[in-house]
Amino acid sequence: MWSKLSFILSYTHRFKWWYTGGVLFLLLTIWVSVTIPEYVQQGIDSIAGGRDAGSGLMLRAVLTILVMSLVLMVARTLSRILFFIPGRLIERQLKGEMFRKLASFGKDYYENNSSGSIISRINNDINGVRMITGFGLLQIFNIAFSLSLTPYKMWMMSPRLTLYTIIPIFVVFVIVRFGMAYMVKNTHLRMEALQRLSGRIISFLSGNAVIKSYNIHRWAEEKTDEENVNVYDYGLRISWVRSFVMPLMGGMEQILKVVVLMAGGMLVIKTDFTIGQLTEFIAYAALLTHPISGLGWVLTAFQQGFVGISSLQTIMNRKGVDDDRKALAPEMRTRLFDNGLQVRHLSYRYHNDEDYVLSDISFDLKPGQVMGITGPVGVGKSTLINCINGYLKPESGQLWFGSLDAARLRGDDIRQVVRTVGQEVFLFSDTIENNIAFGEGLVPDDERVGDVLYRSAMADEIERFPKGRRTMVGEKGIMLSGGQKQRISLARALYSPGKLLILDDVFSAVDTETERFLIRELFKFRQGGLIIISNRMSVLERTDFNIVLEGGRLTAMGTHQQLLETSDFYRNTHDIQEGGKR
Ligand SMILES: Nc1ncnc2c1ncn2[C@@H]1O[C@H](COP(=O)(O)OP(=O)(O)OP(=O)(O)O)[C@@H](O)[C@H]1O
């Protein structure tokens, strides 16, 4: 509870002057609201007093009510503005902070949380915080002021009549409380169902091509509908409560009026009360209904908001993969690969309870060298390069950049000098040139873009697009072929080169001629080191040396010629490919 309150306070205190202004205008609003009935009473009683005695008084009362109503309107509007804007600003800040935090998590977080559910949960949770810090706080002050001033005024007029009004208010409050508790439970269930639904929809939309090619629309629709029905069911329950509780509020105002009219009417008959006083009392009773219904709403909003806050806190308190690592000074960063890379007895497993994917791997890569990695499928080639580029964290002492232990380096420091073109290419829904140049400033450099497009063997193909390099690639690059996407991804790495370039099987989707061109260009212009994962001999025979991975172990290392003699896997692959050529 306290941690949640301090979470709210840590954001609200940044806007304390907004809230202070809001509270002052709210006080003015409530003071004017409870003062107007006094003038109504004066006006009515002056009418009852007859023309001579009353007309002047009545006119004065009417004018005062008019002025006060104007003040009320302005003060109420300002009080709302001063509470709502901080609520929205806090929502904006929180979304930014959450995005930064989520971006700092490693792969393990995303293995257990689908992006659909993360987005939906965060939106829901942050909405809850906005409700609390905006309308919620306004209501709390509103209720506190109204429930102290209005009953006081009523009590001063007639303690007995005040007690009569409390009974229906209490009954309705209890009903509202139970109704709201039921609503909170269902809102929570609905939120969870919505998260699952968003997760499914996102996954089905990204796998739309598979759904179409296997003609499994019905299966996807049924899966989606399962959750859709849940969202509908819970939503319906919430609507039922709303349809019952909200009219109850309106009803309560009428019940109160009847109670006050009956009990107060008796007082008027006994001449203990004037007609004006009775009208004033009825106005107060009506003023009470809103804060009481507001109380039911506030309790629910806070309960719901607190659930959201604890889920946000879980994310906020989770450490990013690099939180404990110190950033390198900029000059150290740029010289990170100056002494090459040393891998020493590297072993890696994804989870503590699983077998090692990589075992006891050692090799050196000097600046300027080209190294090939080859081996059967699933032996840990991508895992190895993800250890080198800092996405995965090897244990201390197993991977070094000169004298710097990679286990102590931040991933972004490593990736400033190590560029990777992976198997899975991601393109943003933007133009080709922006997809290439996004890492460096907002305006792509025409000449450099042209140069890297040529070196990635994309220049001719792009000329044929209607808008050339300004062609939009569509969601995730949908309008490009697999090979084109890979080469744009290569162009991206060449546009802002690091000191070590890693290519994970990027030649798999290109023809032999394009492959030859790409290799020639890569070797001609390479800066620093180059690691290429490939099983193609045309690539491996041109490197300085290659390593062969089998079953997570390094089974052979050497030049193309050496490996033909020492590695069975290498020789077999060579023979098969040579056989294919004949
Ligand atoms: N995030 C992960 N969590 C758990 N296991 C994983 C994860 N990623 C990969 N693996 C496992 O690690 C092993 C090696 O995978 P990796 O992708 O490194 O192989 P690879 O040699 O690059 O395969 P390919 O040639 O098919 O690209 C596989 O058995 C795979 O199932």
The ligand as an SDF file (V2000), in Angstrom:
LIG
                    3D

 31 33  0  0  0  0  0  0  0  0999 V2000
   16.1940  -18.2160  -26.7300 N   0  0  0  0  0  0  0  0  0  0  0  0
   16.4830  -19.5040  -26.6280 C   0  0  0  0  0  0  0  0  0  0  0  0
   16.1360  -20.2070  -25.5330 N   0  0  0  0  0  0  0  0  0  0  0  0
   16.4360  -21.5080  -25.4180 C   0  0  0  0  0  0  0  0  0  0  0  0
   17.0900  -22.2190  -26.3550 N   0  0  0  0  0  0  0  0  0  0  0  0
   17.4530  -21.5790  -27.4810 C   0  0  0  0  0  0  0  0  0  0  0  0
   17.1740  -20.2070  -27.6820 C   0  0  0  0  0  0  0  0  0  0  0  0
   17.6690  -19.8310  -28.8850 N   0  0  0  0  0  0  0  0  0  0  0  0
   18.2390  -20.9400  -29.4200 C   0  0  0  0  0  0  0  0  0  0  0  0
   18.1040  -21.9740  -28.5720 N   0  0  0  0  0  0  0  0  0  0  0  0
   18.6140  -23.3540  -28.7890 C   0  0  0  0  0  0  0  0  0  0  0  0
   20.0190  -23.3050  -28.9680 O   0  0  0  0  0  0  0  0  0  0  0  0
   20.4260  -24.2300  -29.9440 C   0  0  0  0  0  0  0  0  0  0  0  0
   21.3070  -23.5210  -30.9690 C   0  0  0  0  0  0  0  0  0  0  0  0
   20.5390  -22.5810  -31.6690 O   0  0  0  0  0  0  0  0  0  0  0  0
   21.2130  -21.5620  -32.6850 P   0  0  0  0  0  0  0  0  0  0  0  0
   20.1490  -20.7070  -33.2680 O   0  0  0  0  0  0  0  0  0  0  0  0
   22.3610  -20.9130  -32.0550 O   0  0  0  0  0  0  0  0  0  0  0  0
   21.7560  -22.5830  -33.7830 O   0  0  0  0  0  0  0  0  0  0  0  0
   22.2870  -22.3000  -35.2410 P   0  0  0  0  0  0  0  0  0  0  0  0
   23.4730  -23.1760  -35.4110 O   0  0  0  0  0  0  0  0  0  0  0  0
   22.4860  -20.8540  -35.4720 O   0  0  0  0  0  0  0  0  0  0  0  0
   21.0850  -22.8400  -36.0890 O   0  0  0  0  0  0  0  0  0  0  0  0
   20.7370  -22.5450  -37.6500 P   0  0  0  0  0  0  0  0  0  0  0  0
   21.8420  -23.0970  -38.4760 O   0  0  0  0  0  0  0  0  0  0  0  0
   19.4660  -23.2860  -37.8420 O   0  0  0  0  0  0  0  0  0  0  0  0
   20.5960  -21.0610  -37.7790 O   0  0  0  0  0  0  0  0  0  0  0  0
   19.1710  -24.8250  -30.5440 C   0  0  0  0  0  0  0  0  0  0  0  0
   18.9900  -26.1140  -30.0050 O   0  0  0  0  0  0  0  0  0  0  0  0
   18.0580  -23.9100  -30.0900 C   0  0  0  0  0  0  0  0  0  0  0  0
   16.9010  -24.6500  -29.8360 O   0  0  0  0  0  0  0  0  0  0  0  0
  1  2  1  0
  2  3  1  0
  2  7  2  0
  3  4  2  0
  4  5  1  0
  5  6  2  0
  6  7  1  0
  6 10  1  0
  7  8  1  0
  8  9  2  0
  9 10  1  0
 10 11  1  0
 11 12  1  0
 11 30  1  0
 12 13  1  0
 13 14  1  0
 13 28  1  0
 14 15  1  0
 15 16  1  0
 16 17  2  0
 16 18  1  0
 16 19  1  0
 19 20  1  0
 20 21  2  0
 20 22  1  0
 20 23  1  0
 23 24  1  0
 24 25  2  0
 24 26  1  0
 24 27  1  0
 28 29  1  0
 28 30  1  0
 30 31  1  0
M  END
$$$$
